[in-house]
Structures are given as C-alpha cells and as structure tokens.
Amino acid sequence: MSEQLQSDFDKIVKNSKFSNREIQLKKDFLNKFIESGFPNRKQEDWKFLDISQIIKKNISDLSYFIDYSQSNKIDRSTFVDGLEHNKIIFLNGRIEKIDFNHEDKSKIEISDETKKDISFNYENSLIDLNCAFTDKAFKILVKKDYSLKKPLIIYHSTNDSIKSTNINLRLDFELGENSCLKLIDYFANNTAKNFINIFYNFDLKKDSILKNYKIDKFRNENLKYSFNNIEQGNNSVSETFILSAGSDYFKNEVNCNLNGEYSSAFINGIFSLKENQQHEIRTTINHLVENTKSYQLIKSVLGKNSKSAYQGRIYVNSKAQKTDGYQLSKAILLDETSEFNAKPELEIYADDVKCSHGSASGSLDENSIFYLMSRGLNYQQSKELLINGFLLDVVEKITDLEIKNLIKKIIGLNEYK
C-alpha cells in the first residue's frame, strides 16, 4: 500500500501548483497515514465496522491519484428542485463551483487554507490521508451579524471517469458572532466503488447558529467517511441531522466541543438501510464549561443483511456544572440477518448535572400491524405506516420548516420491503 500511496502522491504533486511548503506539509501527513494505515477493529472506535476490511473486500485496488487540473462537466440534473439555495459543487474531488448569488457577498469571505498547518488533539489516520491528498482547502467566513438568506447546498458528485479511487474533500467554516448558516450536504454519487473521505471544521462564535443536514439517500456502491469537528462559543447552537441510507458503507463522525457557556448541540440521525449495507454514526459531545446542553436521537430501520452502529459519548468536565445531556438510540430490525450495535457512554466529572442515555432494538410489533390491517390496510401498507411513524419522530426535530419538508419528501413513502 505504501508504494501505491507514494507513487500516486508524486503524480499529484507533479500535476499541481503546490508550493514547496505545501508539499512538505502534505508529505508529513502522508507519512503519518502510511505509519498508521486504515483504521481496523483493533481500535475501539472501529470495533463494529472495520473500514480496513470493508475497503479490501469492496475495492480491491484503491487508487489515490486524481488529475485535478482537468475540469468536469456539471450535471445539473442532480440539483435539488423547489428550494432556492447557494451552491458548492464537488465533482470527482474537485471544487467546480462556489456560488453565493443569493447573498450579500460583502458579508461572506472565502479564503484558501491549503498552505496552513493543521493540528488536532486526537489521532485520526483518515484525516491524515485527507490532508495529504486534498487538492484545495477553503475557509468560508460568515461575518458578524449576518444570517444567510438561503441555505447552502454542498453537492458531492462523481462521474464515470472515477472508479476505485480515494476522493478527499475539506472545508473550514467560521461563523462570526450572531451569524447563521443553514448547510445541506447532498450526496449524488452514482458511480461505483469509490472511497470518499470528507473533513469539515466548524468554528462557531458567540450567539451563532449552525444547522447542518447530511443527506445520503440514493443507492450507490461507494464507501464514505465524514468527520465533522465543531467548536462552539458562548450561547451558540449547532443542529446536525443525518439521513444515512444510500451508500454501501458510510460512517459519520461528529466531535463537538462546547467551549462557551449556554452553548447547545443537537444531533439527530436516521439509518434507513435496505440490503447488504453497513452504516455508522459516532458522536462525541464534550461539555467543557457550565450551563451547556446536548440532545441526541438516532433511529435505525434495517433490511436484510444490513448493519448499523451508533457510538455516542457524552463527556462532562469537572468545570461543567449544570450540564444537561440526553442520548437515545432505537432500531427496528426487518430481518433476522439485520444487526444493530449501540455503545452509549457517559463520562462525568461534575456532580450538578442531568445526563441520561438509552438504547433499544427489536422487530415490528405484529399486534400493531394486525390492528392496522383490521382498519382496512394490507400488510405492506401497515408495515410502511409504522416505519414512517417511527422515523418521522426524528425528522420532526428539524427546526427549519422548509428543510424539514424537503427531507420528508426525500425520505418518501412506500419504500420498505
């Protein structure tokens, strides 16, 4: 693997316009990744879904080279209808378009962050891989007292020129004091067997609001990993919603540091897996100061030979008195081959707190199905009604009405067999 990585890295450097400093930074990250390799089940955070083995099984020979000098034709048929929005378009790992035409552009600043070194308080070899191979890393600043008029949709797309390839994407966001951003990650990957590795960093200043909706709905054979780091100042709010349904494999990680008093984090997610899919959500909420709040609700509906996992950790620092933390996961298994794994964690070092967690899984209630059939529905309709009622409980947590209705439409009805 190391020879392939080094060879593809050299090709990218040869085709790029990176400075000597940028190349050295990227080499350092490459060497860190080569030393660690892909995560595997020997690591606690990867005990349920071993991405190293999944990549070997699904993508025998993974390529890391993409010629970023070549532009790609944008397929407008993948755009979301019925919702006016700003756009960032990633196509085959290359940013093809950044469009904030609905906004006051003096209130938004976009800068190239590629030259900057990145340091973290935790080890993550997939972030090392991302930093080594990412073409461009942009920072988007929403300035003080500005709320975007329309949502920003980030389109993640691939075309037929990419197959069995590692694609790395990165964006940094800073929300100034009293600003607001509504962000939708929309995955429209219809090509096969790529490994897509995404890293976002969010910095929320005092009184700012982030609403981030991740939609992976359409069936595809790609493998995806998304890491989201959120730093929150005083009285800031982050809302994250995840619809995890389309890809063969998808792991979403959210690391949220509540650094300011009265900051809040809300994470809600849905696994809707049909057959032979493996998806995971892992969350870490760090309550670091007094008077912070977090709420997490994850629900799964799992078809034949599908597996989902939820690892949720709430950490409460000794200084974080008056913390309020809640976490719950539930799963419906539609087949005896379905599998749901939950690992809830509470690590509390303060005494004036209110924290709880819970997890439950089972099959559909046959008595409820029988009752609905007695009211005139057939078996399939009864089953679908129960499933949608189960999932819509999560969708109703979305605070933006327009986006809530969009996601209800995307989830649709009559899709479970």
VENNOR-V347317 format. One record per residue. N is the residue number from 1. SS is DSSP state (alpha for helix, beta for strand, coil for the rest). NEAR is the number of other ideal C-beta (glycine too) atoms within 10 Angstrom. Layout:
# VENNOR-V347317
n:ss:near
N:SS:NEAR
N:SS:NEAR
This chain:
# VENNOR-V347317
n:ss:near
1:coil:11
2:alpha:12
3:alpha:8
4:alpha:13
5:alpha:20
6:alpha:15
7:alpha:12
8:alpha:19
9:alpha:20
10:alpha:11
11:alpha:15
12:alpha:19
13:alpha:14
14:alpha:7
15:alpha:15
16:coil:17
17:coil:8
18:coil:16
19:coil:11
20:alpha:7
21:alpha:10
22:alpha:15
23:alpha:14
24:alpha:10
25:alpha:19
26:alpha:20
27:alpha:14
28:alpha:14
29:alpha:21
30:alpha:21
31:alpha:15
32:alpha:17
33:alpha:23
34:alpha:18
35:alpha:10
36:alpha:15
37:coil:12
38:coil:20
39:coil:18
40:coil:13
41:coil:14
42:coil:9
43:coil:13
44:alpha:8
45:alpha:17
46:alpha:20
47:coil:14
48:coil:20
49:coil:20
50:coil:18
51:alpha:20
52:alpha:16
53:alpha:13
54:alpha:18
55:alpha:17
56:alpha:13
57:alpha:10
58:alpha:18
59:coil:20
60:coil:9
61:coil:7
62:coil:20
63:beta:17
64:coil:22
65:coil:17
66:coil:22
67:coil:12
68:coil:17
69:coil:10
70:coil:10
71:coil:10
72:coil:17
73:coil:8
74:coil:16
75:coil:14
76:alpha:7
77:alpha:7
78:alpha:17
79:coil:15
80:coil:17
81:coil:7
82:coil:8
83:coil:14
84:coil:11
85:beta:19
86:beta:21
87:beta:21
88:beta:22
89:beta:21
90:beta:22
91:beta:23
92:coil:21
93:coil:23
94:beta:18
95:beta:17
96:beta:16
97:beta:11
98:beta:15
99:beta:13
100:coil:18
101:coil:10
102:coil:14
103:coil:17
104:coil:11
105:alpha:9
106:alpha:8
107:alpha:17
108:beta:19
109:beta:13
110:beta:13
111:beta:13
112:beta:10
113:coil:17
114:coil:19
115:coil:11
116:coil:12
117:coil:9
118:coil:16
119:coil:4
120:coil:11
121:coil:6
122:coil:9
123:coil:10
124:coil:20
125:alpha:18
126:alpha:22
127:alpha:24
128:alpha:21
129:alpha:26
130:alpha:24
131:alpha:22
132:alpha:22
133:alpha:24
134:coil:22
135:coil:19
136:coil:15
137:coil:22
138:beta:16
139:beta:18
140:beta:20
141:beta:18
142:beta:23
143:coil:15
144:coil:15
145:coil:13
146:coil:20
147:beta:15
148:coil:21
149:coil:12
150:coil:16
151:beta:22
152:beta:24
153:beta:21
154:beta:22
155:beta:21
156:beta:25
157:beta:20
158:beta:24
159:coil:15
160:coil:9
161:coil:13
162:coil:23
163:coil:14
164:coil:15
165:beta:21
166:beta:23
167:beta:26
168:beta:23
169:beta:22
170:beta:23
171:beta:21
172:beta:19
173:beta:20
174:beta:20
175:beta:29
176:coil:19
177:coil:17
178:coil:16
179:coil:25
180:beta:16
181:beta:23
182:beta:23
183:beta:22
184:beta:21
185:beta:23
186:beta:21
187:beta:29
188:beta:20
189:beta:22
190:coil:17
191:coil:18
192:coil:16
193:coil:18
194:coil:25
195:beta:25
196:beta:23
197:beta:22
198:beta:24
199:beta:24
200:beta:20
201:beta:21
202:beta:24
203:beta:20
204:beta:31
205:coil:20
206:coil:19
207:coil:21
208:coil:28
209:beta:19
210:beta:23
211:beta:20
212:beta:23
213:beta:23
214:beta:25
215:beta:24
216:beta:25
217:coil:18
218:coil:15
219:coil:13
220:coil:20
221:coil:17
222:coil:25
223:beta:23
224:beta:24
225:beta:24
226:beta:24
227:beta:20
228:beta:22
229:beta:20
230:beta:26
231:beta:19
232:beta:28
233:coil:19
234:coil:17
235:coil:19
236:coil:28
237:beta:19
238:beta:26
239:beta:20
240:beta:24
241:beta:24
242:beta:26
243:beta:23
244:beta:27
245:coil:23
246:coil:24
247:coil:24
248:coil:18
249:beta:21
250:beta:27
251:beta:26
252:beta:23
253:beta:20
254:beta:26
255:beta:20
256:beta:25
257:beta:20
258:beta:31
259:coil:19
260:coil:20
261:coil:16
262:coil:19
263:coil:29
264:beta:19
265:beta:27
266:beta:21
267:beta:26
268:beta:21
269:beta:25
270:beta:23
271:beta:28
272:beta:24
273:beta:25
274:coil:18
275:coil:15
276:coil:12
277:coil:23
278:beta:23
279:beta:28
280:beta:23
281:beta:27
282:beta:20
283:beta:25
284:beta:19
285:beta:27
286:beta:21
287:beta:32
288:coil:19
289:coil:19
290:coil:15
291:coil:18
292:coil:26
293:beta:19
294:beta:25
295:beta:17
296:beta:24
297:beta:17
298:beta:24
299:beta:22
300:beta:28
301:beta:26
302:beta:25
303:coil:18
304:coil:15
305:coil:15
306:coil:24
307:beta:21
308:beta:31
309:beta:22
310:beta:27
311:beta:22
312:beta:26
313:beta:18
314:beta:24
315:beta:19
316:beta:24
317:coil:18
318:coil:10
319:coil:12
320:coil:23
321:coil:16
322:coil:16
323:beta:26
324:beta:15
325:beta:25
326:beta:16
327:beta:25
328:beta:18
329:beta:27
330:beta:20
331:beta:23
332:beta:23
333:beta:19
334:coil:20
335:coil:13
336:coil:8
337:coil:14
338:coil:22
339:beta:17
340:beta:24
341:beta:17
342:beta:22
343:beta:16
344:beta:17
345:beta:13
346:beta:15
347:beta:13
348:beta:16
349:coil:12
350:coil:16
351:coil:8
352:coil:9
353:beta:17
354:beta:10
355:beta:17
356:beta:12
357:beta:17
358:beta:11
359:beta:17
360:beta:11
361:beta:17
362:beta:10
363:coil:12
364:coil:17
365:coil:11
366:alpha:9
367:alpha:8
368:alpha:14
369:alpha:18
370:alpha:11
371:alpha:12
372:alpha:18
373:alpha:14
374:alpha:9
375:coil:7
376:coil:8
377:coil:15
378:coil:10
379:alpha:11
380:alpha:12
381:alpha:15
382:alpha:21
383:alpha:20
384:alpha:18
385:alpha:15
386:alpha:18
387:alpha:18
388:alpha:19
389:alpha:10
390:alpha:17
391:alpha:21
392:alpha:16
393:alpha:14
394:alpha:20
395:alpha:19
396:coil:11
397:coil:15
398:coil:20
399:coil:14
400:coil:15
401:alpha:8
402:alpha:13
403:alpha:19
404:alpha:17
405:alpha:14
406:alpha:21
407:alpha:20
408:alpha:16
409:alpha:11
410:alpha:15
411:alpha:19
412:coil:9
413:coil:12
414:coil:9
415:coil:12
416:coil:18
417:coil:11
